[in-house]
Amino acid sequence: MPTVLVIDDNPAVASALEVLLSLYEIDCVSAASPQQGLARLDAGDIDLVIQDMNFSADTTSGEEGVMLFGAVREQQPDLPVILLTAWTHLESAVELVRAGAADYLAKPWDDHKLMATVSNLLELSQTQRDLQQRRSSERRQQRAIASQYDLCGMVYADTATERVVTMACQVARAPVPVLIRGANGSGKECIARIVQANSSVRDGPFVTVNCGALPSELIEAELFGADAGAYTGANKAREGKFEAADGGTLFLDEIGNLPLAGQMKLLRVLETGRFERLGSNRERQVQVRVISASNADIGAMIRTGQFREDLYYRLNLIELKLPPLHERPADIVPLAIHFLEAGKQLAPSALNALQRYPWPGNVRELKNVIQRACLLAGATTIEARDLGLPSAAVAAINTDSEPDRVAIEAALGRAGGNVSQAAAELGLSRQALYRRMERLGLSRG
């Protein structure tokens, strides 16, 4: 049951509020002075404060209330506070609301209006606590994973990424092929390195082949090697990537670009560990962990005869799907900060722009944007205009101060549920963020 602290020197006010709040199953505790109120607040378990603005006899300036509000805010920055008085000047109350007070109500108050405000603020406070608990749980889980496994310095905060990382660590020990699916630039090689680093061959070589960057006629020679004279220009024997990766891991990026002849040879290596170099009849034996990656629709390629179905099932004994960056928004800011040069920082406008941009180029594009901004921004603080994002995206940041649900949830998650910190990141006041949370239904969990 939530608890409201009433700080008012009039016992009748405290009693009336206690009765009113009890009708809504809300506990009420009271204090007759600012000192008593702060002491009770320090004891904990307070969800909302309703405070008077004047405590000394014949005082109507509201200065005591201003001082009390400042002390409450210093003690608990995110605790909602409702100002309640019959005497203070309206200007003083408005200034306090601008400074973060939740609302200002005059005595005698309207019960329905007061309870509507109290209910909304308590729901928002509960949402904040839930977010903080969830984020704390996520941080504990991430620390547990990092302490148990080698994550190769991968930076992430989103639960969608955490699921992929956790699964990669869990399957790493099994010496079976792994297929990583995901868009270009989403970080598939980082996941492959995590698998390698936590496998039984972690001390062996990690060899990468980008099947999409090689002419189709050279891919077989690149993978399996070639004897001298095997093709035009092959003046001497060359070692293939499988031989180079013996005792370790071979990462085949863009596996969908492998020609059918190479697919047949790859299938045989996966089944037997044996292959021949181009132009050679001598079999070679290797022990290699194969991790492949693709952004292609391999199912469609199988239907059109461009990819062997038996190879596909051999490659994806374990399949990991890494979402694109826009589907794991909590990763955006940590990655951006990771890519920053020393001495540089991101302004709230830049953070807002980064979170709103759809990132079609994924992590690779984000890294390029941050590195370019670090080089071109004259000041130590990078603003939205320094990012070089499409003008329409930056214009939306500058003209529309209404962050969407994803941006708000991501900011709250990074701030551990701290509304003031999230509001500063989004370039909003604390009360403005509360209003947006309420409008978006975030107050309901």
N, C-alpha and C positions, 0 to 999 in steps of 0.2 A: 504494500500500500504506500503511495507517495506521501511525502511529508512537506508541509508548507510552514515556513517560519514567519510569524508576524512580529514586526518590531514597531511597537506603538506604545506611548506612555498612557494611553486611555484604555483602562481595563474593559470598558464597554465595547470598544472597537474590537479588541481581541476576542471577547466572548461572542460577539455577533459573527465574526468571521469563523470562529471555531464551529459554531452551530451550522452556518451555511456550508462550510467545507465538509462537515461530517455527513450532510445529506448526499454528498457525491462520493462518499467513502474515501475521503482524503483526510489524513491525520493533520492536526494543527498544533504547533507549539508556539509559545509567545515569549517575548522579552519586552521589558518596559523601558529599556534604554539602549542606546547604541552599543555600550560596553557589554551589556548582557547579551545582546543579539550577536555580536561578533564572537563572544565566548561560546554561545550555543552553536553557532555556525562552525566554529573550530572543532566541535565535538563530532561533526560529520552527520551523514544521513539526512541532509536537507536537499530537497529537489527544487525549491522555489522560495523566494523571499518577497513578502509584501511589507514595505517599509513606509513609515511616516516621514514627513519632511521637516517637522518642527517638534522639539522635545522640551525646551525650556519654556516656562510660563511667559506669556505675552510676547512670544517670538513668532514672527511670521515671515522672516526673510528666506527661509529654506536652506540657509547655510549649513545647518546641522545635518540636514538630509543629504546635501551634496557631499559633505565629508564622510557620512556613513556609506553612501553609495560607492565612493572611491575606495573605502576600506574593504567593502564586500567584493568589489571588482578585483582588488589586489589579492585578496585571499582566495577567491574562486572566480577566475576570469570568465568562465562560461556559465555561471549560475544565473538563470533568469531572475530579474528584479522588476517588480511592479511598484511604482510610486503612488502613494495614496495620501492626499492631504486636502484640507479645505482652505489653506491660507497662502501657500507659496505662490509666487508670480508664475504665470503661464510660461514666460520666457525661460525661467530656470528649469522647469520641467522639460520643455522642448529641447534645451541644450543637453540635459541628461539622457533623454531618449536618443539623441544623436550620438551621445557618448556610449550607448550600448544598453540603456535601460529598456526593458521589454515593452512597458506601457505606462501611461500616466492616467489615473482616474481620480476625479474629485469626490470629496465627501459631500453629502451622502452618496454612496455609489449605487449603481444599478446592478442588482444581483445577477441578472442574466448576462449582462456585458462582462462583469467581473469573472463569472464562472466560465464563460466562453474563452476569455483570455487565459485563465488559469489552466483549463483543460488542454488548450492548444499548446501552451508552453510546456506542460508536463509531458505531453505526447512527444514533443520535439526533444525534450531532455532524455526521455527513454530511448528515442531513436539514436541520440548521440551516444548514450551509454552502450547500446547494442552495437553500434558501429565500432566504438572503442574496444569493446570486448572481442568482437570478431577480428578486428585488425590485430589486437594483441595475440589472439590465438594464431593468426596467420604468421605473425612474426616469430612466435615460438616454434611453429612448424618449420619455417624457413631456416631458423637457427639450428634446429635438430637435423635437418637435411644437410646443411652446410658442415655440421660437426661430424656427420657420419660418412659423407661422400666428398669427393673432389669435384667441385662444380666448375673448375677451370676459369674462375673469375666471372662467370656469367652473371649479369645484372638483371634482376627481375623483381616485380612486386605483385603482379597480377596472379590471381588464383588459377586462371587458365594456363598460364605458363608454368606455374608450380606443379600442376598435375602432370604436364609433359616431362618436366625435369625429374619429378619423383619416379615416374614410370621408367624413364631412361636409366636412372640409377638402379632400379630394381631388376631390370632385365640385363644389365651390363654383364653380370657374372656368367650368364648362360651363353655358351659359344655358338650362338645361332645368328643367322642374318637378320638385320633390322632394316626396315624401310621407313624413312622419314618423309612425311608428306607436308607440303607447305608452300606458300607463295615465294617468289624470288625475293631475296633480301630479308626474309623473316627470321633468319638465325638457325637454319637447319644444320650448318656445319658446327655451330656451338653445341648443339645437342649431340651430334656425332662424336665430338671430342669428349663430352661428358661420358658417353658410353665407353669410349676407349679408355679414359682415365680410371674408370672403376671396374674394368674387366680384368680377366686373368692375364691378358697380354698388354697391360698398361705400360710395361717397360719396353715394349717393342715399338717399331716405327709406326707412324701414322701418315699414310700416303694418300694424297688427294688427287682425283682425276675429275675434271669437269668435262663430261661427255658432250656437253652442248657447245664447247669452245673448240672442238677438234673437227677437222674434216672427216667425213665418214670413212674414207679410205685409210686414214691413219689411226683410227681408234683401236683396231685390233693389234696393230704393232705397238701402240702405246700401252695397252693392257698386258699383252702376252710376250712382247719383245719380238725381235726378228733377227734371223741370221743374215750374214752378208750376202747381198745379191737377191734378197727376198723380194725387193721391189726397186723401182728406179730410184737411184740416189742412195740406196742402202749399201754404202761402201764397207761398212764393218758391222759386226754383230752388236746388237743393243739389248740391254736388259729391259724387260717390261715392268710395269707397276706391280704385278703380282709377285714377281721375284723380289722387287724392292721392299714389298710389304711383308715378306715371309717372317713369321713370328710376331706379327703385329696386326694392324687394321688397315684395310683399303676402303677409302670413302669414295664411292662413285656418285658424284653429283650429276643431276639431270640425266638419270638413267634411261629416261624415255627416249633420248637421242641415240641410244646404242643401236647400230644396224642389226638386222636379223641374224647375219652370219656371226657377229660378235655375241649376240644373245645366246646362240647355240653353244658357243665355246664357254661362255660364262656359266651357263647351266651345268656344263660338264665339270667345270672347276668346282662349283658349289657342291656337286654330288660326290666328286672323287678326290678333289685337291690336285688333280693332274691336268696338264695342258702341254701343248707344243708351241714353240715360237713359230712365227711365220717363216716358211721356207725350211723348216726342220722337221724331221720325223722322230727326234728324240723326245721322249716324255720327261717332263720335269715335275717334281712333287713339291708342293708348298703347303704351309699351314697358315691361313689368313682368315681373319674375321672380316666379313664383308658387311659394310653399312652403305646403303644406297639412299638416294634422295631424289625427289621429283616434285615438280609443280604441275605436271601434266595429268590429264584424266586418263590414267592407264586403262581403266575399264573400257573407255571408248576406243582406245588404241587396240585393245585386244579384239574388240568387235570388228574393227576394220582391218585386222590382220597385220598391224604395225608392231605389235608386241606379243611375245609368246606367253600364252596363259600359264604354261607349266613353270616358266621362269618367274612370272609374277608371284605365284603361290610359293615358290621357293624363296624369293626375296623378302616377302612380307610375312614371314613366320611371326615376327613382332612388328606391328605398324604403329608408329607414333605420328600424331597429327598436330603440327604446330600452327596455331591460328595466326592470321595476319595481325599486324600491329593494331589496327583499329578495333579488333575484337578483344584486345587485352590492354585497355586504355591505361590501367594503373602502371604499366611498364614505361609509358612515354616519358614522364618527368624524371624518374630515376635514370633512365638511359640517357636522356638529354644532359643531365647533370654529370653523368659519367663521362660523356664526350667533351665536356667543357674544358678549356685550357685553364691552368692554374691562374687564379686572380680574377677570373670572369664569373659573373653570376647572371641569372635570368630574372628579369623584371616580371611582375604579375601579368602585364600585358603579353609578354612573350610566353609565359606558362599557359595563359588562356588560349593563345593562338596555337601553340603546339598541341593542346588537347582537342581543339576543334578541327584541326586539319585531318583529312582522312588517310594520309600516308599511303598512297598507292605503291610507293617504293619501299615501304616497310622500314625495318631498322636501318638498312643501308642508306635509305634516303634521309632518315633522321640524323644519322651520323654526318652525312655530307652537309646538311643544313646547319648543324651546330658548328662544325669545323669552319665552314665558310663565314658564319656570323662572327666567330671568334677572330677571324683574320680581318674582317671588314669593319666591325663595330669600333668606333673611336673610343667610346667610354668602356669602363669595366663592366657596367650593367648593360646587358643586351635587351633591347626593346623588341616589340613585335615587328616593327618596320625593318629591324636589322636582320630578320630571319630570311628574307628573300622569298617568302611564300607567295603564291599567287595573290594578286591584288584583291581579288574578290574575297578571299579568305581573311586577309588582314582587315579589309573594310568591314566585314561582318564582326570582327573582334572589336573594332573601334566604334561602331555605331550601334551594336546590339549588346547591351550589358546583361543580357539574360542567359546565363550559362544553362546548358541543358542538363537533363537528369544524369547522364553519363559523366559529364564534367564535374558535377557536384558530388556524386558518389565517389568518384576517383579522388577528388581533393580531400574529402572527409576521410577516406581510407588512408591516404598518405599522411594526413595530420593525426591519425589515431583517434578520430572522432572529435578533435578539438575544433570547435566551430570558428573560433576567432582566427586560428591559424589557417583553416581552409578558406575563410572569407578573405584574408589578406592575400592568399595565393590567387584567388579568383578576381581580385581587384574590387571586392565589395565590402560594405560595412557588415558587421555581425548581424544586425537586424535585417538588412537586405537579404542576406543569405537565409536567415530563418524564414522570411516571407516566401522566398522561392521554394524552399524545402516544403513548406506547408502547401503551396499551390501545386507542387508536383506529387503530393501524396506521400512524401518521404516520412512524414510524421506517423504514418501507419506501419512503419517497419520496413 
